[in-house]
Amino acid sequence: MSVSILTIAKGRGDHLRNVMLGLARQTLFPTEVIIARMQDAPYDLPEMPFPVRQIHVAGELPLAKARNAAAAAARGDLLVFLDVDCIPAPTLVADYAAHDFEGILMGEVMYLPGGATAPGWTAETFDAVAVRHSDRRGPPEQGIEICTDYRCFWSLNFAIRADAFRAVGGFDERFTGYGGEDTDFGKIVATSGRPIGWIAGAKVYHQYHPHHMPPVHHLHSVVRNAELFADKWGYRTMEHWLYAFMLMGLIDNHGPRIRILREPDAADIAFTRQDADMPYANTRRILNALKERLGLEIEAGSADPGQKALLHPVAAE
C-alpha cells in the first residue's frame, strides 16, 4: 500500500525539520510527503530519501482547506496526516500501512517537555521523557480498538484511505481559524457509517511549543466555529473551552448566539499559558482553578452542568 504523509504548517520551521528527520528514519519510507504551507515563503528543508512537495494554501490559518489541499495533491492509497509538531516514531508508516481499514485510524501521541528536541535526539531519548496526556486514552495493547464516540477523533496523527477521504468529502472548509474542524470531520466520518479506531503503535512525539489552553488567543474563531457546528449539527462543540471562556468573563451565553464580552487581556494570557515544564496543555487544570477561584463545585469533565449548558443555544424568549 502506497502511503502519502500530509502535513500542514505555518511557521515552526524547526518543528517541521524534526518531523522530516523522523520520516527519514522510518523502517518503511512513505511514497511521498506533501506539505501544505499556510505562508508565502517555502520551507528550507534537507534532502529526503523520498519525494517532498510543498503547496501554498492562502488564507488566515485555513486548517480545513490546507488538509483538503494536501489530500487532493497526494498520490498514495493511504493518507497519513501528521501535525507539524508531531515527530513520527520509526515504525509509524509501517504500522499504518499494515492495516486496510474502512475509516479513520489514530496512532499514539506522547508529549515532550521543553528542550527535549535538542540536537542529537532519538526515539529512545524521547521515550525516556515523553508522557501521555492525562485526559486522552492510550492505544490498545495490540491491533485496533473501535471508538464509538466521534469526539475521540484527534487530527494530529491519523490515517485514512484516500478513497474513503474522497467519499466523505474531506474537511468542511467553512471552518476557518482554530477549532472545531477536526471534531466536525470525526462527526462526518461517523455519520457516513465508517468506523473510527485506535491503533497499537503509529506513535508520534509532540514537540513542546508555547500554547494557551483554553485557546484564548483564538477566542473569536473558536466561538464562530462552535456556532457553525451548531448550525450544521444542532448543538455546539468545544463546550469545555467555551465554559472556561464564560467563567473568565470573556463570553455570554444568554441568547441564541454566544456574545463576546471583551478581548483577552494580559492576565488571561498569563493564566492560560502552557509553560515549558508542562508537556501538554490542559483545559481541565484551568477549569478547576477557575471554579476554585469562583467558589464553584468541581465536577468531572463533561458532567458539569455549566459546561453542558453551552452545548445548546438558549431559546429566544
N, C-alpha and C positions, 0 to 999 in steps of 0.2 A: 504494500500500500504506500503510495507516494504521500509525503507529508509536507505541507506548507506551514511555516511558522509565521504568524502575523502579529506585529507589534505596532501600537500607536504611540506617538511621542511628541512632546513639545518641551524643548529644553532638555535638561537632565542628560547631557551628553555622556557624563561619566557613568551614569546608570546604564545607558544603552551599550556602552563599550563592555561593561561587565556581563551584560546579557549575551552579547556576541561571543565573548570569551567562553562563557558557559556552553553556548551552542557549538563552538569549535571543539569542545572536549566530549561531545556526545559519543556514546558507543554505537549509535546509528545516526548518521548525518541526515538532516532534513533535505528534502528535494530543493528547497529554496527558502529564503527569508524575505518577507515583504514588510517594509517599514512605512506606515502611513504617517507622515510627519505633518503636524499642525503648526508649521512655521515655514517661512520662506527659505531660509538657508538650509542646504543639505548637511547631513552629519558627516564628519570626517571619521571614517571607520577603518580598522585594519583589514587586510586581505583575509578572506574566509575560504575554507575548502568547499564552498557551495555558493551558488548564485545568491546575490543580495540586491534587491531593488528598493529604491526609495520613491514614493509617490507623494505629491503635495496635495493636502486637503485644506481648503480655505475655510475660514470661519473662526469664531471665538470659542475655543475648546469644543469642537463638534465631535464628541466621542462616538456617538452612534454612527454618524456619517463616515468617520475615519475607519471604524471597524468594517463597515459595509464596503468601503472603497478597497481596503486591503483584501477582503474576501473576493471581490469582483476581479481583482488583479491576479489572484492565486491560481495555480495550475494543479495543485495537489488534490488527491482524493480525500484527504483528511486535513481539516483546518485546525491548527493549534494556536489559540490566542494566548499570548503572554503580555502582561503589562510591562512597561518599560523598566519598572523597579524590581522585576522578578527574575532572578538568575536561575536557570534550569540546572537541576542535578544531572549527572552524566547519563542516566538512563531514561530521562523524560521522553524523548522522541520514541525510543524503543517501547517504553511502557504504553504509550498511547497507541502506537501502531500495532500492538499485539491484539487489539480488540476491534471488532467490526460491530459497532453499536448504532442503534436507530436514532438515538437522541443525543443529549449532552453528557459528556464525561468530565468530571472535575478532579484534578490532582491535588496532592497535599501541598499546603503552604506553611512554611516555617519562617519566623520573623527574626531578623538580625538586629542587634543593638548598634548604636552609632560606633563607627570605627572598625567594624568587622570586615569591611571590604578594602582594607589597606592592601597595597601591592603584595603579591605572594599568596593571596587567599586560595584555598582549595575547598572542595566539598567537605573534606574531613575537618578543616578548621571551622567551617560553618556549623557542622553538626555538633561541635563542642560548645557552641554558644547560642545557637538558634532555639527559639521557644515557639510553642503553639499558642494561638490566640485563645484566650480563656472563654470567649463567647462563641467559638466556632468548633464544631465537632471534628474529630480526626478521621483519617481514612480507614476503610476496613482493613483487617489483617491480610486479606487476600481477595483477589477477584474484584467484583463490582457489587456495591450495595445501592439499591434504588432508594432515592429520596422522594417521598410522596408529597412534599410541600415545595412548590416552585420557589418559595422565598429562600430556600437553601442555596439557590444558584448564586455563584460568585464569578464575576467576569475576569478576574485577574489571572486565572490559569485554568483553561478549559479547552476541550476539543469537540468538534462536531464534523460529521461528514459533509463535504461540500454540497452534495445533492440535497441533504436534509436542510442545510442552511438556506439554500435557494428556495426549497419548498415552503419554508415557513416565512420567507420574505425578509430575513435578516432583522437588524435592529431598526426601531422606529426613529427616523431621523427628525421627527418633530421634537424629540428630547434634545435640548442643546445645553451646553454648560455642564455642570457637575450634578450627578444624582439622578437615580430613577430609571435610566435607560437599560441597565442590566436586569433589574427586577422585572421590568416590562418584558424583556426578552425571555426571561425564565417563564413568565406567565404565557407568552405567545407559544413557546415550545410545549408547555404542559397542556395548553388548550388544544393544540394540534394532535394530542394523543401520544406524543413522543415522550419517552422516559428521561429523567434526569438522574444521574448516578455518580456516586463517589467511586474512585478507582484506587486500588492499592498502588502506591508509587507515584510516578509522574510528578515528582516533588520539585518545588521551587523554593528559593530563599529570597524573602522580601527584604530589599535594601532599606535601611533607615533613611528617612528624609523628614525635615520639619513639616509638621502637619497639624491640623486642628480637628478635634472631634468632640462634639458635632462640628461640621464644617461651616463655622460662622463666616468664613471668608467667601463662601459660596451661598450665602443666605438667599439671595434673590433667585438663583437658578434652582435651588432645592425647593423653594416654595412654588415656583412656576411649574416645575416638573411634577411635583406632588399633585397639583391641581390638574395637570394634563392627564396623569394616570387616573385620577378620579373621573374625569370626563370620559375616559375610554373604558374603564372597568367598573365604575360605580362606587369606588372607595379610594382613599389615598394610600400612598406608600410612604416610606421613610418617616413613619409616625414617631419613632423614638427620637429622631433628630428634631422633628417639629415640636415634640414635647419639651425637649431641652430648650429650644428657642423660646417657647412660651414661658417656661419657668425663668428664663433670663430676661423676660420683658421685651423680647425682640418682635414678637408677633401676637396677634389677637385672633381668636377662633370664634368670636361671637357673630357669626354670619355665614352666608353660603360660600364665601371665599375668605381665605386667610388674608389678613391685613398686616402688612409690615409696619410696625410702630416706630422703629428707629433703626439706624445703622449700628453695627457692632462697634464698640469703642475699644480703646487700648486695654481696659480691664477685661473685657470679654475675650479679646485675643490672647491675653496672658493666661486667663483662666482655662482656656480650652487647648493650650499649646501642648503638643507631644514633645517632651524633651528627649535628649539623646540617650538617656538611661531607660527610656520606655521603648522597647522594641516595636510595640504596636499601639495605635490609638484606640481608646476605649470609651464609648459614649456612656456605658453603664457607670463608670467611675464618676463622670461628670454629673450624671443624673442623681446618683446617690449624694454627691456633695451639695448639689442644689437643693435636694429635699431636706438634707440636714440643716442647711442654711435657712430654709423657709419653714422648718418645723413640720414637714410632711412625713407621713409614714413611708418607709422604704419597702416597696414590694418588688417582687422578682419580675424583670423583663416586661413582656407584653401583657402580663396580668394586671398591670397598673391601670386603674380606670381612667386616670388623666391621659395616659397615652392612648388608650382605646378611643377616647372621645375625639381624638384628632383624625381617626380613620375616615369619618363621615362628615361631610359639610353639615352645618347647622341649618335646619329648615327655616326659610323666611317666615316671619310672623305675619 
